[in-house]
């Protein structure tokens, strides 16, 4: 099987290790399964799923503010 090198920030790497341990699989297996899901198994979302055309101006602003708060919390 071909291989590749990927460099992760320490926080991501420790998170991968934690999840792999919780699932009882290796870090490599977790990464392969995750990549496989992204490439092969996830369903595609409709192109207009995130369209905000139907929102009023106040609702659109509320959504933007919520997005900013969410990103700040992360």
CHARMM-style PDB file with segment names, atoms N, HN, CA, C and O in Angstrom:
ATOM      1  N   UNK     1       0.846  -1.170   0.000  1.00  0.00      PROA
ATOM      2  CA  UNK     1       0.000   0.000   0.000  1.00  0.00      PROA
ATOM      3  C   UNK     1       0.897   1.240   0.000  1.00  0.00      PROA
ATOM      4  O   UNK     1       1.862   1.298   0.762  1.00  0.00      PROA
ATOM      5  N   UNK     2       0.592   2.233  -0.843  1.00  0.00      PROA
ATOM      6  HN  UNK     2      -0.192   2.186  -1.462  1.00  0.00      PROA
ATOM      7  CA  UNK     2       1.393   3.457  -0.857  1.00  0.00      PROA
ATOM      8  C   UNK     2       1.281   4.192   0.476  1.00  0.00      PROA
ATOM      9  O   UNK     2       0.317   4.007   1.219  1.00  0.00      PROA
ATOM     10  N   UNK     3       2.269   5.019   0.769  1.00  0.00      PROA
ATOM     11  HN  UNK     3       3.052   5.170   0.166  1.00  0.00      PROA
ATOM     12  CA  UNK     3       2.237   5.789   2.012  1.00  0.00      PROA
ATOM     13  C   UNK     3       2.503   7.255   1.713  1.00  0.00      PROA
ATOM     14  O   UNK     3       2.960   7.612   0.628  1.00  0.00      PROA
ATOM     15  N   UNK     4       2.210   8.087   2.686  1.00  0.00      PROA
ATOM     16  HN  UNK     4       1.838   7.796   3.568  1.00  0.00      PROA
ATOM     17  CA  UNK     4       2.448   9.515   2.575  1.00  0.00      PROA
ATOM     18  C   UNK     4       2.783  10.057   3.957  1.00  0.00      PROA
ATOM     19  O   UNK     4       2.497   9.416   4.969  1.00  0.00      PROA
ATOM     20  N   UNK     5       3.376  11.213   3.994  1.00  0.00      PROA
ATOM     21  HN  UNK     5       3.608  11.733   3.172  1.00  0.00      PROA
ATOM     22  CA  UNK     5       3.659  11.859   5.269  1.00  0.00      PROA
ATOM     23  C   UNK     5       2.736  13.059   5.429  1.00  0.00      PROA
ATOM     24  O   UNK     5       2.557  13.850   4.502  1.00  0.00      PROA
ATOM     25  N   UNK     6       2.167  13.180   6.594  1.00  0.00      PROA
ATOM     26  HN  UNK     6       2.313  12.538   7.346  1.00  0.00      PROA
ATOM     27  CA  UNK     6       1.292  14.303   6.908  1.00  0.00      PROA
ATOM     28  C   UNK     6       1.760  14.872   8.235  1.00  0.00      PROA
ATOM     29  O   UNK     6       2.028  14.126   9.177  1.00  0.00      PROA
ATOM     30  N   UNK     7       1.858  16.192   8.312  1.00  0.00      PROA
ATOM     31  HN  UNK     7       1.640  16.799   7.547  1.00  0.00      PROA
ATOM     32  CA  UNK     7       2.294  16.844   9.536  1.00  0.00      PROA
ATOM     33  C   UNK     7       1.098  17.503  10.197  1.00  0.00      PROA
ATOM     34  O   UNK     7       0.403  18.314   9.585  1.00  0.00      PROA
ATOM     35  N   UNK     8       0.864  17.143  11.464  1.00  0.00      PROA
ATOM     36  HN  UNK     8       1.428  16.484  11.961  1.00  0.00      PROA
ATOM     37  CA  UNK     8      -0.260  17.665  12.227  1.00  0.00      PROA
ATOM     38  C   UNK     8       0.234  18.559  13.352  1.00  0.00      PROA
ATOM     39  O   UNK     8       1.302  18.314  13.912  1.00  0.00      PROA
ATOM     40  N   UNK     9      -0.526  19.591  13.689  1.00  0.00      PROA
ATOM     41  HN  UNK     9      -1.394  19.790  13.234  1.00  0.00      PROA
ATOM     42  CA  UNK     9      -0.219  20.328  14.914  1.00  0.00      PROA
ATOM     43  C   UNK     9      -0.332  19.366  16.105  1.00  0.00      PROA
ATOM     44  O   UNK     9      -1.102  18.407  16.063  1.00  0.00      PROA
ATOM     45  N   UNK    10       0.425  19.625  17.142  1.00  0.00      PROA
ATOM     46  HN  UNK    10       1.050  20.404  17.176  1.00  0.00      PROA
ATOM     47  CA  UNK    10       0.436  18.735  18.318  1.00  0.00      PROA
ATOM     48  C   UNK    10      -0.959  18.522  18.890  1.00  0.00      PROA
ATOM     49  O   UNK    10      -1.302  17.411  19.293  1.00  0.00      PROA
ATOM     50  N   UNK    11      -1.764  19.579  18.928  1.00  0.00      PROA
ATOM     51  HN  UNK    11      -1.485  20.481  18.600  1.00  0.00      PROA
ATOM     52  CA  UNK    11      -3.110  19.450  19.498  1.00  0.00      PROA
ATOM     53  C   UNK    11      -3.978  18.499  18.671  1.00  0.00      PROA
ATOM     54  O   UNK    11      -4.769  17.739  19.231  1.00  0.00      PROA
ATOM     55  N   UNK    12      -3.835  18.537  17.349  1.00  0.00      PROA
ATOM     56  HN  UNK    12      -3.193  19.155  16.894  1.00  0.00      PROA
ATOM     57  CA  UNK    12      -4.606  17.633  16.497  1.00  0.00      PROA
ATOM     58  C   UNK    12      -4.109  16.206  16.674  1.00  0.00      PROA
ATOM     59  O   UNK    12      -4.910  15.275  16.758  1.00  0.00      PROA
ATOM     60  N   UNK    13      -2.815  16.032  16.732  1.00  0.00      PROA
ATOM     61  HN  UNK    13      -2.165  16.789  16.664  1.00  0.00      PROA
ATOM     62  CA  UNK    13      -2.233  14.708  16.894  1.00  0.00      PROA
ATOM     63  C   UNK    13      -2.666  14.068  18.215  1.00  0.00      PROA
ATOM     64  O   UNK    13      -3.017  12.889  18.249  1.00  0.00      PROA
ATOM     65  N   UNK    14      -2.640  14.831  19.281  1.00  0.00      PROA
ATOM     66  HN  UNK    14      -2.355  15.789  19.253  1.00  0.00      PROA
ATOM     67  CA  UNK    14      -3.072  14.264  20.566  1.00  0.00      PROA
ATOM     68  C   UNK    14      -4.566  13.955  20.546  1.00  0.00      PROA
ATOM     69  O   UNK    14      -5.008  12.991  21.172  1.00  0.00      PROA
ATOM     70  N   UNK    15      -5.348  14.767  19.830  1.00  0.00      PROA
ATOM     71  HN  UNK    15      -4.990  15.550  19.322  1.00  0.00      PROA
ATOM     72  CA  UNK    15      -6.773  14.467  19.683  1.00  0.00      PROA
ATOM     73  C   UNK    15      -6.999  13.194  18.894  1.00  0.00      PROA
ATOM     74  O   UNK    15      -7.869  12.395  19.242  1.00  0.00      PROA
ATOM     75  N   UNK    16      -6.225  12.993  17.835  1.00  0.00      PROA
ATOM     76  HN  UNK    16      -5.518  13.641  17.553  1.00  0.00      PROA
ATOM     77  CA  UNK    16      -6.320  11.758  17.063  1.00  0.00      PROA
ATOM     78  C   UNK    16      -5.968  10.548  17.925  1.00  0.00      PROA
ATOM     79  O   UNK    16      -6.639   9.518  17.870  1.00  0.00      PROA
ATOM     80  N   UNK    17      -4.919  10.686  18.711  1.00  0.00      PROA
ATOM     81  HN  UNK    17      -4.374  11.523  18.756  1.00  0.00      PROA
ATOM     82  CA  UNK    17      -4.517   9.582  19.591  1.00  0.00      PROA
ATOM     83  C   UNK    17      -5.614   9.259  20.600  1.00  0.00      PROA
ATOM     84  O   UNK    17      -5.882   8.090  20.878  1.00  0.00      PROA
ATOM     85  N   UNK    18      -6.242  10.286  21.143  1.00  0.00      PROA
ATOM     86  HN  UNK    18      -6.024  11.236  20.917  1.00  0.00      PROA
ATOM     87  CA  UNK    18      -7.313  10.076  22.128  1.00  0.00      PROA
ATOM     88  C   UNK    18      -8.490   9.330  21.494  1.00  0.00      PROA
ATOM     89  O   UNK    18      -8.995   8.360  22.058  1.00  0.00      PROA
ATOM     90  N   UNK    19      -8.920   9.795  20.317  1.00  0.00      PROA
ATOM     91  HN  UNK    19      -8.509  10.583  19.859  1.00  0.00      PROA
ATOM     92  CA  UNK    19     -10.056   9.160  19.640  1.00  0.00      PROA
ATOM     93  C   UNK    19      -9.708   7.730  19.231  1.00  0.00      PROA
ATOM     94  O   UNK    19     -10.527   6.823  19.385  1.00  0.00      PROA
ATOM     95  N   UNK    20      -8.510   7.528  18.715  1.00  0.00      PROA
ATOM     96  HN  UNK    20      -7.845   8.264  18.589  1.00  0.00      PROA
ATOM     97  CA  UNK    20      -8.089   6.179  18.326  1.00  0.00      PROA
ATOM     98  C   UNK    20      -8.106   5.239  19.523  1.00  0.00      PROA
ATOM     99  O   UNK    20      -8.563   4.101  19.420  1.00  0.00      PROA
ATOM    100  N   UNK    21      -7.606   5.722  20.660  1.00  0.00      PROA
ATOM    101  HN  UNK    21      -7.236   6.647  20.744  1.00  0.00      PROA
ATOM    102  CA  UNK    21      -7.606   4.877  21.859  1.00  0.00      PROA
ATOM    103  C   UNK    21      -9.030   4.569  22.316  1.00  0.00      PROA
ATOM    104  O   UNK    21      -9.330   3.438  22.699  1.00  0.00      PROA
ATOM    105  N   UNK    22      -9.900   5.568  22.277  1.00  0.00      PROA
ATOM    106  HN  UNK    22      -9.656   6.487  21.967  1.00  0.00      PROA
ATOM    107  CA  UNK    22     -11.304   5.345  22.663  1.00  0.00      PROA
ATOM    108  C   UNK    22     -11.963   4.296  21.780  1.00  0.00      PROA
ATOM    109  O   UNK    22     -12.805   3.527  22.245  1.00  0.00      PROA
ATOM    110  N   UNK    23     -11.582   4.264  20.510  1.00  0.00      PROA
ATOM    111  HN  UNK    23     -10.899   4.889  20.133  1.00  0.00      PROA
ATOM    112  CA  UNK    23     -12.178   3.315  19.571  1.00  0.00      PROA
ATOM    113  C   UNK    23     -11.429   1.999  19.487  1.00  0.00      PROA
ATOM    114  O   UNK    23     -11.878   1.061  18.828  1.00  0.00      PROA
ATOM    115  N   UNK    24     -10.286   1.930  20.156  1.00  0.00      PROA
ATOM    116  HN  UNK    24      -9.921   2.691  20.691  1.00  0.00      PROA
ATOM    117  CA  UNK    24      -9.507   0.694  20.148  1.00  0.00      PROA
ATOM    118  C   UNK    24      -8.849   0.393  18.819  1.00  0.00      PROA
ATOM    119  O   UNK    24      -8.690  -0.770  18.448  1.00  0.00      PROA
ATOM    120  N   UNK    25      -8.464   1.448  18.095  1.00  0.00      PROA
ATOM    121  HN  UNK    25      -8.594   2.392  18.397  1.00  0.00      PROA
ATOM    122  CA  UNK    25      -7.789   1.263  16.813  1.00  0.00      PROA
ATOM    123  C   UNK    25      -6.515   2.102  16.802  1.00  0.00      PROA
ATOM    124  O   UNK    25      -6.312   2.949  17.671  1.00  0.00      PROA
ATOM    125  N   UNK    26      -5.675   1.864  15.827  1.00  0.00      PROA
ATOM    126  HN  UNK    26      -5.840   1.176  15.121  1.00  0.00      PROA
ATOM    127  CA  UNK    26      -4.434   2.634  15.727  1.00  0.00      PROA
ATOM    128  C   UNK    26      -4.721   4.023  15.157  1.00  0.00      PROA
ATOM    129  O   UNK    26      -5.756   4.258  14.534  1.00  0.00      PROA
ATOM    130  N   UNK    27      -3.793   4.920  15.384  1.00  0.00      PROA
ATOM    131  HN  UNK    27      -2.951   4.730  15.890  1.00  0.00      PROA
ATOM    132  CA  UNK    27      -3.896   6.263  14.823  1.00  0.00      PROA
ATOM    133  C   UNK    27      -3.982   6.175  13.300  1.00  0.00      PROA
ATOM    134  O   UNK    27      -4.800   6.850  12.674  1.00  0.00      PROA
ATOM    135  N   UNK    28      -3.129   5.336  12.713  1.00  0.00      PROA
ATOM    136  HN  UNK    28      -2.464   4.788  13.221  1.00  0.00      PROA
ATOM    137  CA  UNK    28      -3.133   5.176  11.264  1.00  0.00      PROA
ATOM    138  C   UNK    28      -4.496   4.714  10.764  1.00  0.00      PROA
ATOM    139  O   UNK    28      -5.013   5.257   9.787  1.00  0.00      PROA
ATOM    140  N   UNK    29      -5.078   3.723  11.418  1.00  0.00      PROA
ATOM    141  HN  UNK    29      -4.657   3.282  12.212  1.00  0.00      PROA
ATOM    142  CA  UNK    29      -6.383   3.197  11.005  1.00  0.00      PROA
ATOM    143  C   UNK    29      -7.443   4.287  11.097  1.00  0.00      PROA
ATOM    144  O   UNK    29      -8.293   4.397  10.213  1.00  0.00      PROA
ATOM    145  N   UNK    30      -7.403   5.089  12.152  1.00  0.00      PROA
ATOM    146  HN  UNK    30      -6.713   4.999  12.870  1.00  0.00      PROA
ATOM    147  CA  UNK    30      -8.365   6.186  12.316  1.00  0.00      PROA
ATOM    148  C   UNK    30      -8.239   7.187  11.166  1.00  0.00      PROA
ATOM    149  O   UNK    30      -9.245   7.619  10.603  1.00  0.00      PROA
ATOM    150  N   UNK    31      -7.022   7.549  10.825  1.00  0.00      PROA
ATOM    151  HN  UNK    31      -6.205   7.198  11.283  1.00  0.00      PROA
ATOM    152  CA  UNK    31      -6.798   8.518   9.751  1.00  0.00      PROA
ATOM    153  C   UNK    31      -7.258   7.944   8.413  1.00  0.00      PROA
ATOM    154  O   UNK    31      -7.905   8.644   7.633  1.00  0.00      PROA
ATOM    155  N   UNK    32      -6.933   6.674   8.134  1.00  0.00      PROA
ATOM    156  HN  UNK    32      -6.408   6.105   8.767  1.00  0.00      PROA
ATOM    157  CA  UNK    32      -7.358   6.047   6.886  1.00  0.00      PROA
ATOM    158  C   UNK    32      -8.879   5.990   6.814  1.00  0.00      PROA
ATOM    159  O   UNK    32      -9.460   6.322   5.781  1.00  0.00      PROA
ATOM    160  N   UNK    33      -9.535   5.571   7.907  1.00  0.00      PROA
ATOM    161  HN  UNK    33      -9.063   5.302   8.747  1.00  0.00      PROA
ATOM    162  CA  UNK    33     -10.999   5.488   7.921  1.00  0.00      PROA
ATOM    163  C   UNK    33     -11.618   6.866   7.717  1.00  0.00      PROA
ATOM    164  O   UNK    33     -12.606   7.005   6.995  1.00  0.00      PROA
ATOM    165  N   UNK    34     -11.045   7.874   8.345  1.00  0.00      PROA
ATOM    166  HN  UNK    34     -10.243   7.762   8.931  1.00  0.00      PROA
ATOM    167  CA  UNK    34     -11.576   9.232   8.207  1.00  0.00      PROA
ATOM    168  C   UNK    34     -11.425   9.744   6.780  1.00  0.00      PROA
ATOM    169  O   UNK    34     -12.354  10.325   6.220  1.00  0.00      PROA
ATOM    170  N   UNK    35     -10.272   9.528   6.207  1.00  0.00      PROA
ATOM    171  HN  UNK    35      -9.518   9.056   6.662  1.00  0.00      PROA
ATOM    172  CA  UNK    35     -10.044   9.951   4.822  1.00  0.00      PROA
ATOM    173  C   UNK    35     -10.946   9.187   3.859  1.00  0.00      PROA
ATOM    174  O   UNK    35     -11.489   9.766   2.918  1.00  0.00      PROA
ATOM    175  N   UNK    36     -11.102   7.901   4.093  1.00  0.00      PROA
ATOM    176  HN  UNK    36     -10.661   7.431   4.857  1.00  0.00      PROA
ATOM    177  CA  UNK    36     -11.969   7.094   3.244  1.00  0.00      PROA
ATOM    178  C   UNK    36     -13.402   7.620   3.298  1.00  0.00      PROA
ATOM    179  O   UNK    36     -14.079   7.692   2.272  1.00  0.00      PROA
ATOM    180  N   UNK    37     -13.860   7.986   4.488  1.00  0.00      PROA
ATOM    181  HN  UNK    37     -13.311   7.927   5.322  1.00  0.00      PROA
ATOM    182  CA  UNK    37     -15.211   8.523   4.626  1.00  0.00      PROA
ATOM    183  C   UNK    37     -15.369   9.803   3.810  1.00  0.00      PROA
ATOM    184  O   UNK    37     -16.368   9.983   3.113  1.00  0.00      PROA
ATOM    185  N   UNK    38     -14.383  10.687   3.901  1.00  0.00      PROA
ATOM    186  HN  UNK    38     -13.572  10.541   4.467  1.00  0.00      PROA
ATOM    187  CA  UNK    38     -14.449  11.950   3.158  1.00  0.00      PROA
ATOM    188  C   UNK    38     -14.475  11.696   1.659  1.00  0.00      PROA
ATOM    189  O   UNK    38     -15.240  12.331   0.933  1.00  0.00      PROA
ATOM    190  N   UNK    39     -13.651  10.780   1.199  1.00  0.00      PROA
ATOM    191  HN  UNK    39     -13.030  10.264   1.789  1.00  0.00      PROA
ATOM    192  CA  UNK    39     -13.510  10.545  -0.236  1.00  0.00      PROA
ATOM    193  C   UNK    39     -14.643   9.681  -0.800  1.00  0.00      PROA
ATOM    194  O   UNK    39     -15.139   9.960  -1.892  1.00  0.00      PROA
ATOM    195  N   UNK    40     -15.057   8.645  -0.081  1.00  0.00      PROA
ATOM    196  HN  UNK    40     -14.655   8.418   0.806  1.00  0.00      PROA
ATOM    197  CA  UNK    40     -15.944   7.646  -0.662  1.00  0.00      PROA
ATOM    198  C   UNK    40     -17.357   7.609  -0.100  1.00  0.00      PROA
ATOM    199  O   UNK    40     -18.307   7.385  -0.849  1.00  0.00      PROA
ATOM    200  N   UNK    41     -17.514   7.821   1.187  1.00  0.00      PROA
ATOM    201  HN  UNK    41     -16.742   8.003   1.795  1.00  0.00      PROA
ATOM    202  CA  UNK    41     -18.771   7.440   1.811  1.00  0.00      PROA
ATOM    203  C   UNK    41     -19.700   8.577   2.174  1.00  0.00      PROA
ATOM    204  O   UNK    41     -20.897   8.339   2.336  1.00  0.00      PROA
ATOM    205  N   UNK    42     -19.223   9.778   2.308  1.00  0.00      PROA
ATOM    206  HN  UNK    42     -18.251   9.971   2.176  1.00  0.00      PROA
ATOM    207  CA  UNK    42     -20.115  10.850   2.720  1.00  0.00      PROA
ATOM    208  C   UNK    42     -21.062  11.205   1.580  1.00  0.00      PROA
ATOM    209  O   UNK    42     -20.713  11.082   0.406  1.00  0.00      PROA
ATOM    210  N   UNK    43     -22.237  11.637   1.934  1.00  0.00      PROA
ATOM    211  HN  UNK    43     -22.521  11.737   2.888  1.00  0.00      PROA
ATOM    212  CA  UNK    43     -23.177  12.067   0.906  1.00  0.00      PROA
ATOM    213  C   UNK    43     -22.887  13.517   0.564  1.00  0.00      PROA
ATOM    214  O   UNK    43     -22.454  14.293   1.416  1.00  0.00      PROA
ATOM    215  N   UNK    44     -23.117  13.858  -0.631  1.00  0.00      PROA
ATOM    216  HN  UNK    44     -23.469  13.228  -1.323  1.00  0.00      PROA
ATOM    217  CA  UNK    44     -22.896  15.235  -1.065  1.00  0.00      PROA
ATOM    218  C   UNK    44     -24.104  16.083  -0.681  1.00  0.00      PROA
ATOM    219  O   UNK    44     -25.252  15.659  -0.811  1.00  0.00      PROA
ATOM    220  N   UNK    45     -23.818  17.276  -0.212  1.00  0.00      PROA
ATOM    221  HN  UNK    45     -22.885  17.621  -0.107  1.00  0.00      PROA
ATOM    222  CA  UNK    45     -24.891  18.203   0.154  1.00  0.00      PROA
ATOM    223  C   UNK    45     -25.365  18.945  -1.082  1.00  0.00      PROA
ATOM    224  O   UNK    45     -24.578  19.186  -1.997  1.00  0.00      PROA
ATOM    225  N   UNK    46     -26.630  19.308  -1.125  1.00  0.00      PROA
ATOM    226  HN  UNK    46     -27.270  19.112  -0.381  1.00  0.00      PROA
ATOM    227  CA  UNK    46     -27.128  20.104  -2.255  1.00  0.00      PROA
ATOM    228  C   UNK    46     -26.359  21.420  -2.362  1.00  0.00      PROA
ATOM    229  O   UNK    46     -25.954  21.992  -1.350  1.00  0.00      PROA
ATOM    230  N   UNK    47     -26.162  21.890  -3.577  1.00  0.00      PROA
ATOM    231  HN  UNK    47     -26.491  21.425  -4.399  1.00  0.00      PROA
ATOM    232  CA  UNK    47     -25.375  23.100  -3.814  1.00  0.00      PROA
ATOM    233  C   UNK    47     -25.941  24.313  -3.081  1.00  0.00      PROA
ATOM    234  O   UNK    47     -25.181  25.183  -2.653  1.00  0.00      PROA
ATOM    235  N   UNK    48     -27.254  24.384  -2.930  1.00  0.00      PROA
ATOM    236  HN  UNK    48     -27.871  23.678  -3.277  1.00  0.00      PROA
ATOM    237  CA  UNK    48     -27.857  25.560  -2.301  1.00  0.00      PROA
ATOM    238  C   UNK    48     -28.161  25.364  -0.812  1.00  0.00      PROA
ATOM    239  O   UNK    48     -28.891  26.160  -0.222  1.00  0.00      PROA
ATOM    240  N   UNK    49     -27.616  24.327  -0.210  1.00  0.00      PROA
ATOM    241  HN  UNK    49     -27.023  23.679  -0.689  1.00  0.00      PROA
ATOM    242  CA  UNK    49     -27.912  24.034   1.188  1.00  0.00      PROA
ATOM    243  C   UNK    49     -27.600  25.215   2.099  1.00  0.00      PROA
ATOM    244  O   UNK    49     -28.352  25.489   3.034  1.00  0.00      PROA
ATOM    245  N   UNK    50     -26.512  25.908   1.839  1.00  0.00      PROA
ATOM    246  HN  UNK    50     -25.901  25.685   1.079  1.00  0.00      PROA
ATOM    247  CA  UNK    50     -26.106  27.008   2.703  1.00  0.00      PROA
ATOM    248  C   UNK    50     -26.496  28.375   2.138  1.00  0.00      PROA
ATOM    249  O   UNK    50     -25.969  29.401   2.566  1.00  0.00      PROA
ATOM    250  N   UNK    51     -27.402  28.383   1.195  1.00  0.00      PROA
ATOM    251  HN  UNK    51     -27.830  27.549   0.846  1.00  0.00      PROA
ATOM    252  CA  UNK    51     -27.872  29.649   0.635  1.00  0.00      PROA
ATOM    253  C   UNK    51     -28.682  30.401   1.691  1.00  0.00      PROA
ATOM    254  O   UNK    51     -29.511  29.816   2.388  1.00  0.00      PROA
ATOM    255  N   UNK    52     -28.436  31.670   1.794  1.00  0.00      PROA
ATOM    256  HN  UNK    52     -27.762  32.146   1.228  1.00  0.00      PROA
ATOM    257  CA  UNK    52     -29.165  32.506   2.746  1.00  0.00      PROA
ATOM    258  C   UNK    52     -30.143  33.431   2.038  1.00  0.00      PROA
ATOM    259  O   UNK    52     -30.635  34.386   2.639  1.00  0.00      PROA
ATOM    260  N   UNK    53     -30.430  33.164   0.779  1.00  0.00      PROA
ATOM    261  HN  UNK    53     -30.031  32.389   0.290  1.00  0.00      PROA
ATOM    262  CA  UNK    53     -31.295  34.036  -0.018  1.00  0.00      PROA
ATOM    263  C   UNK    53     -32.688  34.171   0.572  1.00  0.00      PROA
ATOM    264  O   UNK    53     -33.341  35.196   0.374  1.00  0.00      PROA
ATOM    265  N   UNK    54     -33.154  33.169   1.285  1.00  0.00      PROA
ATOM    266  HN  UNK    54     -32.624  32.336   1.446  1.00  0.00      PROA
ATOM    267  CA  UNK    54     -34.504  33.180   1.836  1.00  0.00      PROA
ATOM    268  C   UNK    54     -34.598  33.938   3.163  1.00  0.00      PROA
ATOM    269  O   UNK    54     -35.702  34.145   3.668  1.00  0.00      PROA
ATOM    270  N   UNK    55     -33.472  34.354   3.735  1.00  0.00      PROA
ATOM    271  HN  UNK    55     -32.576  34.186   3.325  1.00  0.00      PROA
ATOM    272  CA  UNK    55     -33.475  35.017   5.039  1.00  0.00      PROA
ATOM    273  C   UNK    55     -33.702  36.517   4.917  1.00  0.00      PROA
ATOM    274  O   UNK    55     -33.256  37.160   3.966  1.00  0.00      PROA
ATOM    275  N   UNK    56     -34.412  37.060   5.913  1.00  0.00      PROA
ATOM    276  HN  UNK    56     -34.775  36.538   6.685  1.00  0.00      PROA
ATOM    277  CA  UNK    56     -34.551  38.512   5.986  1.00  0.00      PROA
ATOM    278  C   UNK    56     -33.208  39.103   6.404  1.00  0.00      PROA
ATOM    279  O   UNK    56     -32.331  38.377   6.871  1.00  0.00      PROA
ATOM    280  N   UNK    57     -33.041  40.405   6.241  1.00  0.00      PROA
ATOM    281  HN  UNK    57     -33.754  40.996   5.861  1.00  0.00      PROA
ATOM    282  CA  UNK    57     -31.789  41.069   6.622  1.00  0.00      PROA
ATOM    283  C   UNK    57     -31.481  40.859   8.115  1.00  0.00      PROA
ATOM    284  O   UNK    57     -30.342  40.532   8.449  1.00  0.00      PROA
ATOM    285  N   UNK    58     -32.470  41.038   9.037  1.00  0.00      PROA
ATOM    286  HN  UNK    58     -33.395  41.303   8.766  1.00  0.00      PROA
ATOM    287  CA  UNK    58     -32.166  40.791  10.464  1.00  0.00      PROA
ATOM    288  C   UNK    58     -31.781  39.332  10.748  1.00  0.00      PROA
ATOM    289  O   UNK    58     -30.884  39.064  11.548  1.00  0.00      PROA
ATOM    290  N   UNK    59     -32.467  38.395  10.083  1.00  0.00      PROA
ATOM    291  HN  UNK    59     -33.195  38.613   9.432  1.00  0.00      PROA
ATOM    292  CA  UNK    59     -32.127  36.984  10.288  1.00  0.00      PROA
ATOM    293  C   UNK    59     -30.744  36.664   9.737  1.00  0.00      PROA
ATOM    294  O   UNK    59     -29.997  35.889  10.335  1.00  0.00      PROA
ATOM    295  N   UNK    60     -30.409  37.254   8.611  1.00  0.00      PROA
ATOM    296  HN  UNK    60     -31.016  37.883   8.126  1.00  0.00      PROA
ATOM    297  CA  UNK    60     -29.088  37.051   8.025  1.00  0.00      PROA
ATOM    298  C   UNK    60     -27.992  37.583   8.960  1.00  0.00      PROA
ATOM    299  O   UNK    60     -26.955  36.944   9.135  1.00  0.00      PROA
ATOM    300  N   UNK    61     -28.229  38.744   9.551  1.00  0.00      PROA
ATOM    301  HN  UNK    61     -29.072  39.263   9.409  1.00  0.00      PROA
ATOM    302  CA  UNK    61     -27.263  39.313  10.497  1.00  0.00      PROA
ATOM    303  C   UNK    61     -27.141  38.438  11.740  1.00  0.00      PROA
ATOM    304  O   UNK    61     -26.040  38.219  12.245  1.00  0.00      PROA
ATOM    305  N   UNK    62     -28.267  37.941  12.229  1.00  0.00      PROA
ATOM    306  HN  UNK    62     -29.162  38.118  11.819  1.00  0.00      PROA
ATOM    307  CA  UNK    62     -28.264  37.053  13.394  1.00  0.00      PROA
ATOM    308  C   UNK    62     -27.450  35.797  13.108  1.00  0.00      PROA
ATOM    309  O   UNK    62     -26.704  35.328  13.968  1.00  0.00      PROA
ATOM    310  N   UNK    63     -27.589  35.257  11.915  1.00  0.00      PROA
ATOM    311  HN  UNK    63     -28.194  35.637  11.216  1.00  0.00      PROA
ATOM    312  CA  UNK    63     -26.812  34.076  11.520  1.00  0.00      PROA
ATOM    313  C   UNK    63     -25.321  34.392  11.476  1.00  0.00      PROA
ATOM    314  O   UNK    63     -24.510  33.598  11.954  1.00  0.00      PROA
ATOM    315  N   UNK    64     -24.948  35.542  10.909  1.00  0.00      PROA
ATOM    316  HN  UNK    64     -25.606  36.186  10.521  1.00  0.00      PROA
ATOM    317  CA  UNK    64     -23.539  35.937  10.868  1.00  0.00      PROA
ATOM    318  C   UNK    64     -22.985  36.117  12.276  1.00  0.00      PROA
ATOM    319  O   UNK    64     -21.872  35.676  12.565  1.00  0.00      PROA
ATOM    320  N   UNK    65     -23.755  36.765  13.157  1.00  0.00      PROA
ATOM    321  HN  UNK    65     -24.658  37.124  12.922  1.00  0.00      PROA
ATOM    322  CA  UNK    65     -23.296  36.970  14.530  1.00  0.00      PROA
ATOM    323  C   UNK    65     -23.110  35.636  15.249  1.00  0.00      PROA
ATOM    324  O   UNK    65     -22.139  35.451  15.982  1.00  0.00      PROA
ATOM    325  N   UNK    66     -24.041  34.709  15.037  1.00  0.00      PROA
ATOM    326  HN  UNK    66     -24.830  34.859  14.441  1.00  0.00      PROA
ATOM    327  CA  UNK    66     -23.927  33.387  15.650  1.00  0.00      PROA
ATOM    328  C   UNK    66     -22.712  32.642  15.136  1.00  0.00      PROA
ATOM    329  O   UNK    66     -22.033  31.952  15.896  1.00  0.00      PROA
ATOM    330  N   UNK    67     -22.437  32.778  13.853  1.00  0.00      PROA
ATOM    331  HN  UNK    67     -22.989  33.339  13.236  1.00  0.00      PROA
ATOM    332  CA  UNK    67     -21.257  32.147  13.255  1.00  0.00      PROA
ATOM    333  C   UNK    67     -19.988  32.685  13.904  1.00  0.00      PROA
ATOM    334  O   UNK    67     -19.093  31.924  14.271  1.00  0.00      PROA
ATOM    335  N   UNK    68     -19.921  34.008  14.039  1.00  0.00      PROA
ATOM    336  HN  UNK    68     -20.648  34.627  13.740  1.00  0.00      PROA
ATOM    337  CA  UNK    68     -18.727  34.615  14.656  1.00  0.00      PROA
ATOM    338  C   UNK    68     -18.553  34.153  16.090  1.00  0.00      PROA
ATOM    339  O   UNK    68     -17.435  33.862  16.514  1.00  0.00      PROA
ATOM    340  N   UNK    69     -19.647  34.082  16.847  1.00  0.00      PROA
ATOM    341  HN  UNK    69     -20.556  34.319  16.503  1.00  0.00      PROA
ATOM    342  CA  UNK    69     -19.572  33.621  18.244  1.00  0.00      PROA
ATOM    343  C   UNK    69     -19.109  32.166  18.301  1.00  0.00      PROA
ATOM    344  O   UNK    69     -18.315  31.793  19.164  1.00  0.00      PROA
ATOM    345  N   UNK    70     -19.602  31.365  17.390  1.00  0.00      PROA
ATOM    346  HN  UNK    70     -20.247  31.668  16.689  1.00  0.00      PROA
ATOM    347  CA  UNK    70     -19.226  29.961  17.334  1.00  0.00      PROA
ATOM    348  C   UNK    70     -17.732  29.813  17.071  1.00  0.00      PROA
ATOM    349  O   UNK    70     -17.053  29.033  17.739  1.00  0.00      PROA
ATOM    350  N   UNK    71     -17.226  30.557  16.101  1.00  0.00      PROA
ATOM    351  HN  UNK    71     -17.777  31.190  15.558  1.00  0.00      PROA
ATOM    352  CA  UNK    71     -15.796  30.477  15.798  1.00  0.00      PROA
ATOM    353  C   UNK    71     -14.948  30.988  16.955  1.00  0.00      PROA
ATOM    354  O   UNK    71     -13.882  30.437  17.232  1.00  0.00      PROA
ATOM    355  N   UNK    72     -15.407  32.031  17.629  1.00  0.00      PROA
ATOM    356  HN  UNK    72     -16.273  32.479  17.404  1.00  0.00      PROA
ATOM    357  CA  UNK    72     -14.670  32.530  18.791  1.00  0.00      PROA
ATOM    358  C   UNK    72     -14.588  31.470  19.885  1.00  0.00      PROA
ATOM    359  O   UNK    72     -13.565  31.339  20.559  1.00  0.00      PROA
ATOM    360  N   UNK    73     -15.666  30.722  20.055  1.00  0.00      PROA
ATOM    361  HN  UNK    73     -16.496  30.830  19.508  1.00  0.00      PROA
ATOM    362  CA  UNK    73     -15.710  29.689  21.104  1.00  0.00      PROA
ATOM    363  C   UNK    73     -14.763  28.536  20.783  1.00  0.00      PROA
ATOM    364  O   UNK    73     -14.219  27.904  21.688  1.00  0.00      PROA
ATOM    365  N   UNK    74     -14.574  28.270  19.525  1.00  0.00      PROA
ATOM    366  HN  UNK    74     -15.017  28.784  18.790  1.00  0.00      PROA
ATOM    367  CA  UNK    74     -13.679  27.189  19.114  1.00  0.00      PROA
ATOM    368  C   UNK    74     -12.257  27.609  19.349  1.00  0.00      PROA
ATOM    369  OT1 UNK    74     -11.333  26.845  19.071  1.00  0.00      PROA
TER     370      UNK     74
END
